[in-house]
């Protein structure tokens, strides 16, 4: 019985070591090879912490911009409303002095205005202020806004306005 228990312990240790080594290898290979974070695919190579603020007053704009950025691989750490809704044009603000990260966020949202306003008190890299010109449905900047589409299960879509 002692030999069987010893053999079982060896098998368990080998399986655990193989799992650990395989996991470490797959994580290393994903960063070195042509994985989802490979250059030229539109995803950031480093963790870019972003806040998205709705400064134009369009309902749901910050949520839609957040979803778009997360789909592109950005780490949105906060989204919500700005203190005021009077902003007409959208802008992306660099908060750490790395303007290329801010440009990547701007490209993902279709925003052309990028400014550098470093702020070491914020625990993020980029701030996005969505103005009235940001079209949430298309993800680009435009002077015309679209009505939000309703989900298939939402009964309000059958009610006439």
Backbone as numpy.savetxt, mean C-alpha at the origin, in Angstrom:
# Nx Ny Nz CAx CAy CAz Cx Cy Cz
11.95 -50.72 22.40 11.13 -49.53 22.40 11.99 -48.27 22.40
13.14 -48.31 23.03 14.02 -47.16 23.08 14.55 -46.77 21.72
14.78 -47.76 20.84 15.29 -47.48 19.49 14.22 -46.81 18.64
12.97 -47.23 18.80 11.87 -46.60 18.05 11.68 -45.14 18.47
11.74 -44.89 19.75 11.57 -43.52 20.24 12.71 -42.63 19.76
13.93 -43.17 19.76 15.07 -42.42 19.28 14.94 -42.13 17.78
14.49 -43.10 17.01 14.30 -42.91 15.56 13.22 -41.87 15.29
12.13 -41.90 16.06 11.06 -40.90 15.91 11.57 -39.50 16.25
12.37 -39.38 17.29 12.93 -38.08 17.65 13.85 -37.55 16.55
14.63 -38.41 15.95 15.52 -38.00 14.85 14.70 -37.51 13.66
13.64 -38.24 13.33 12.79 -37.84 12.20 12.14 -36.48 12.47
11.65 -36.25 13.67 11.03 -34.97 14.02 12.04 -33.84 13.93
13.24 -34.04 14.44 14.27 -33.00 14.39 14.66 -32.70 12.95
14.79 -33.73 12.11 15.15 -33.52 10.71 14.04 -32.75 9.99
12.78 -33.09 10.24 11.66 -32.38 9.60 11.62 -30.91 10.04
11.80 -30.65 11.33 11.80 -29.26 11.81 12.96 -28.47 11.21
14.14 -29.07 11.16 15.29 -28.38 10.58 15.06 -28.12 9.09
14.49 -29.08 8.38 14.21 -28.90 6.96 13.19 -27.80 6.72
12.17 -27.74 7.57 11.17 -26.68 7.45 11.80 -25.32 7.68
12.62 -25.21 8.71 13.28 -23.94 9.01 14.20 -23.51 7.87
15.01 -24.43 7.37 15.94 -24.10 6.28 15.18 -23.76 5.01
14.12 -24.50 4.71 13.31 -24.21 3.52 12.65 -22.86 3.59
12.15 -22.50 4.77 11.52 -21.19 4.94 12.53 -20.07 4.76
13.69 -20.22 5.37 14.73 -19.19 5.24 15.19 -19.07 3.79
15.35 -20.19 3.11 15.79 -20.16 1.71 14.74 -19.50 0.83
13.46 -19.80 1.04 12.42 -19.21 0.18 12.32 -17.70 0.40
12.51 -17.24 1.62 12.48 -15.80 1.86 13.68 -15.13 1.21
14.85 -15.73 1.31 16.04 -15.16 0.69 15.90 -15.16 -0.81
15.41 -16.24 -1.39 15.29 -16.37 -2.84 14.28 -15.35 -3.38
13.20 -15.09 -2.65 12.20 -14.13 -3.10 12.76 -12.72 -3.22
13.69 -12.34 -2.35 14.28 -11.00 -2.42 15.39 -10.90 -3.45
16.11 -11.99 -3.68 17.23 -11.97 -4.60 16.80 -12.21 -6.04
15.82 -13.05 -6.22 15.42 -13.44 -7.56 14.38 -12.52 -8.14
13.66 -13.03 -9.11 12.64 -12.25 -9.80 11.28 -12.41 -9.18
11.18 -12.33 -7.88 9.92 -12.48 -7.18 9.05 -11.25 -7.34
7.99 -11.16 -6.55 7.07 -10.05 -6.69 7.69 -8.69 -6.41
8.81 -8.62 -5.71 9.45 -7.34 -5.44 10.56 -7.00 -6.40
10.59 -7.66 -7.56 11.66 -7.43 -8.51 11.56 -6.05 -9.13
12.69 -5.42 -9.47 12.65 -4.09 -10.06 11.88 -4.09 -11.37
11.20 -3.00 -11.63 10.48 -2.84 -12.87 9.06 -3.35 -12.84
8.61 -3.90 -11.71 7.25 -4.40 -11.62 6.33 -3.42 -10.91
6.81 -2.26 -10.52 5.97 -1.25 -9.90 5.80 -1.43 -8.40
6.49 -2.37 -7.79 6.40 -2.55 -6.36 7.65 -2.00 -5.70
7.53 -1.45 -4.51 8.69 -0.88 -3.84 9.66 -1.96 -3.38
10.96 -1.65 -3.38 11.98 -2.59 -2.93 12.14 -2.55 -1.41
11.80 -1.44 -0.79 11.88 -1.29 0.65 10.49 -0.99 1.18
10.34 -1.11 2.46 9.05 -0.82 3.09 8.84 0.69 3.11
7.83 1.15 2.38 7.51 2.57 2.34 6.22 2.76 3.13
6.34 3.47 4.26 5.18 3.72 5.13 4.47 4.98 4.65
3.17 4.84 4.38 2.39 5.91 3.75 1.17 6.22 4.60
0.81 7.51 4.65 -0.49 7.90 5.18 -1.26 8.54 4.03
-2.56 8.26 3.97 -3.42 8.79 2.92 -4.51 9.60 3.58
-4.59 10.89 3.22 -5.57 11.78 3.81 -6.50 12.34 2.74
-7.79 12.25 2.99 -8.79 12.80 2.09 -8.94 14.28 2.40
-8.39 15.12 1.56 -8.44 16.57 1.78 -9.38 17.25 0.79
-10.03 16.46 -0.08 -10.94 17.03 -1.07 -12.40 16.84 -0.74
-12.71 15.95 0.20 -14.09 15.75 0.62 -14.85 14.69 -0.15
-14.23 14.04 -1.12 -14.90 12.99 -1.88 -15.03 11.75 -1.01
-16.25 11.28 -0.82 -16.49 10.17 0.09 -15.79 8.90 -0.38
-15.03 8.27 0.50 -14.35 7.01 0.21 -13.05 7.13 -0.56
-12.59 8.33 -0.83 -11.38 8.51 -1.63 -10.15 7.94 -0.93
-10.01 8.18 0.36 -8.84 7.69 1.09 -8.83 6.16 1.13
-9.98 5.55 1.29 -10.06 4.08 1.32 -9.66 3.49 -0.04
-10.16 4.07 -1.13 -9.83 3.55 -2.45 -8.34 3.75 -2.78
-7.79 4.89 -2.39 -6.37 5.13 -2.62 -5.52 4.16 -1.78
-5.97 3.89 -0.57 -5.27 2.93 0.30 -5.26 1.55 -0.33
-6.41 1.11 -0.83 -6.48 -0.20 -1.48 -5.56 -0.28 -2.68
-5.52 0.79 -3.47 -4.67 0.82 -4.67 -3.18 0.74 -4.26
-2.79 1.49 -3.23 -1.39 1.48 -2.79 -1.00 0.13 -2.20
-1.89 -0.46 -1.43 -1.58 -1.77 -0.85 -1.46 -2.84 -1.93
-2.28 -2.73 -2.96 -2.18 -3.67 -4.09 -0.83 -3.54 -4.80
-0.27 -2.33 -4.77 1.03 -2.08 -5.41 2.20 -2.39 -4.49
1.94 -2.79 -3.24 3.01 -3.20 -2.33 3.44 -2.16 -1.33
2.73 -1.04 -1.23 3.09 -0.02 -0.25 2.42 -0.34 1.09
3.05 0.10 2.17 2.55 -0.14 3.52 1.80 1.11 3.99
0.48 1.11 3.85 -0.32 2.25 4.29 -0.60 2.06 5.77
0.00 2.93 6.59 -0.13 2.80 8.04 -1.29 3.60 8.60
-1.82 4.54 7.82 -2.98 5.32 8.26 -3.70 5.87 7.05
-5.03 5.88 7.11 -5.83 6.58 6.11 -7.04 7.17 6.82
-7.50 8.29 6.28 -8.65 8.95 6.88 -8.83 10.33 6.29
-9.55 11.16 7.01 -9.83 12.51 6.55 -8.76 13.48 7.04
-8.49 14.47 6.22 -7.59 15.56 6.63 -8.37 16.50 7.56
-7.68 17.47 8.12 -8.34 18.40 9.03 -9.36 19.27 8.31
-9.09 19.58 7.03 -10.02 20.37 6.23 -10.23 19.70 4.88
-11.34 20.04 4.21 -11.66 19.48 2.91 -11.53 20.49 1.78
-10.80 21.55 1.94 -10.74 22.60 0.95 -9.70 22.44 -0.15
-8.95 21.36 -0.17 -7.86 21.21 -1.14 -8.42 20.84 -2.51
-7.98 21.62 -3.52 -8.43 21.37 -4.89 -7.54 20.36 -5.62
-6.23 20.44 -5.41 -5.31 19.56 -6.14 -4.62 18.60 -5.18
-4.36 17.40 -5.66 -3.70 16.35 -4.88 -2.19 16.57 -4.88
-1.56 16.13 -3.78 -0.11 16.27 -3.67 0.43 15.12 -2.83
1.64 14.68 -3.15 2.34 13.65 -2.38 3.52 14.33 -1.70
3.64 14.15 -0.39 4.69 14.80 0.40 5.71 13.78 0.87
6.98 14.04 0.57 8.08 13.23 1.06 8.39 13.68 2.48
8.40 12.76 3.43 8.61 13.12 4.84 9.99 12.74 5.38
10.81 12.00 4.58 12.10 11.53 5.09 13.29 11.99 4.27
13.06 12.72 3.21 14.16 13.15 2.36 14.49 12.16 1.26
13.64 11.17 1.04 13.81 10.19 -0.04 12.73 10.45 -1.08
13.02 11.36 -1.98 12.02 11.80 -2.95 11.60 10.69 -3.91
12.45 9.72 -4.17 12.10 8.62 -5.08 10.95 7.79 -4.53
10.91 7.59 -3.21 9.80 6.84 -2.60 8.49 7.59 -2.80
8.53 8.90 -2.62 7.32 9.71 -2.82 6.89 9.69 -4.28
7.84 9.70 -5.19 7.50 9.63 -6.61 6.86 8.29 -6.97
7.31 7.21 -6.33 6.70 5.91 -6.55 5.26 5.87 -6.11
4.97 6.49 -4.97 3.59 6.58 -4.48 2.76 7.43 -5.43
3.31 8.55 -5.87 2.59 9.43 -6.79 2.28 8.72 -8.10
3.23 7.96 -8.62 3.00 7.22 -9.85 1.89 6.18 -9.68
1.86 5.52 -8.53 0.85 4.50 -8.28 -0.56 5.09 -8.23
-0.67 6.35 -7.82 -1.99 7.00 -7.71 -2.29 7.93 -8.88
-1.33 8.14 -9.76 -1.56 9.04 -10.89 -1.52 10.51 -10.51
-0.77 10.84 -9.48 -0.64 12.22 -9.00 0.68 12.78 -9.51
0.65 14.00 -10.03 1.86 14.60 -10.61 2.64 15.46 -9.63
1.97 16.07 -8.68 2.64 17.00 -7.75 3.29 16.24 -6.61
4.62 16.40 -6.47 5.39 15.77 -5.40 6.26 16.85 -4.78
6.19 16.97 -3.45 7.02 17.95 -2.74 7.77 17.26 -1.61
8.90 17.82 -1.25 9.67 17.30 -0.13 9.46 18.21 1.08
8.83 17.66 2.11 8.62 18.38 3.37 8.98 17.43 4.51
10.29 17.23 4.75 10.70 16.28 5.80 10.17 16.67 7.17
9.75 15.64 7.93 9.24 15.84 9.28 9.65 14.63 10.11
10.65 14.80 10.96 11.18 13.67 11.74 10.25 13.27 12.88
9.22 14.03 13.15 8.26 13.68 14.20 7.24 12.65 13.74
7.12 12.47 12.44 6.17 11.49 11.91 6.86 10.15 11.73
6.15 9.08 12.02 6.69 7.73 11.84 6.21 7.16 10.51
6.47 7.90 9.45 6.10 7.46 8.11 7.02 8.11 7.11
6.96 7.61 5.88 7.86 8.09 4.83 7.19 9.06 3.87
5.90 8.85 3.61 5.20 9.63 2.59 3.80 9.96 3.09
3.36 11.20 2.83 1.98 11.60 3.08 1.31 11.91 1.75
0.06 11.47 1.61 -0.72 11.75 0.40 -1.91 12.59 0.81
-2.06 13.76 0.18 -3.22 14.61 0.38 -4.05 14.56 -0.89
-5.19 13.89 -0.83 -6.05 13.76 -2.00 -6.95 14.98 -2.10
-6.88 15.66 -3.23 -7.71 16.83 -3.46 -8.97 16.47 -4.22
-9.73 17.48 -4.56 -10.97 17.28 -5.30 -10.70 16.77 -6.72
-9.47 16.96 -7.21 -9.15 16.54 -8.57 -8.84 15.05 -8.69
-8.69 14.33 -7.57 -8.36 12.91 -7.65 -9.63 12.11 -7.87
-9.64 11.39 -8.96 -10.79 10.58 -9.33 -10.62 9.20 -8.71
-11.40 8.90 -7.69 -11.23 7.65 -6.96 -11.50 6.43 -7.83
-12.46 6.48 -8.72 -12.82 5.32 -9.52 -11.73 4.93 -10.51
-11.05 5.90 -11.10 -10.05 5.57 -12.10 -8.64 5.61 -11.53
-8.46 6.21 -10.36 -7.14 6.28 -9.76 -6.23 7.27 -10.45
-6.80 8.29 -11.04 -5.99 9.31 -11.69 -6.53 10.68 -11.33
-5.75 11.68 -11.62 -6.15 13.04 -11.32 -6.95 13.59 -12.49
-8.10 14.13 -12.19 -8.97 14.68 -13.22 -9.87 15.73 -12.60
-10.46 16.54 -13.43 -11.37 17.56 -12.93 -12.78 17.02 -12.77
-13.06 15.84 -13.31 -14.39 15.26 -13.27 -14.39 14.10 -12.29
-15.40 14.01 -11.45 -15.48 12.90 -10.52 -16.58 11.94 -10.95
-16.44 10.67 -10.58 -17.42 9.66 -10.91 -18.20 9.29 -9.66
-19.45 8.85 -9.86 -20.24 8.34 -8.75 -19.70 6.97 -8.37
-19.64 6.66 -7.06 -19.11 5.37 -6.66 -20.04 4.24 -7.10
-19.45 3.11 -7.51 -20.24 1.94 -7.88 -20.68 1.22 -6.62
-21.86 0.67 -6.67 -22.38 -0.07 -5.52 -22.08 -1.55 -5.70
-21.91 -2.25 -4.58 -21.67 -3.69 -4.61 -22.93 -4.40 -5.08
-22.79 -5.62 -5.60 -23.92 -6.37 -6.14 -24.97 -6.66 -5.08
-24.57 -6.74 -3.82 -25.49 -7.09 -2.76 -26.14 -5.87 -2.11
-25.75 -4.67 -2.49 -26.27 -3.46 -1.87 -27.61 -3.09 -2.52
-28.71 -3.12 -1.75 -30.03 -2.84 -2.33 -30.20 -1.39 -2.77
-29.33 -0.48 -2.31 -29.46 0.91 -2.69 -29.22 1.13 -4.19
-28.53 0.19 -4.84 -28.26 0.37 -6.26 -29.53 0.22 -7.10
-30.58 -0.41 -6.56 -31.83 -0.56 -7.31 -32.80 0.59 -7.07
-32.52 1.41 -6.08 -33.39 2.55 -5.77 -33.03 3.72 -6.65
-34.02 4.37 -7.19 -33.77 5.54 -8.05 -33.57 6.75 -7.19
-32.75 7.64 -7.67 -32.48 8.88 -6.93 -33.38 9.97 -7.38
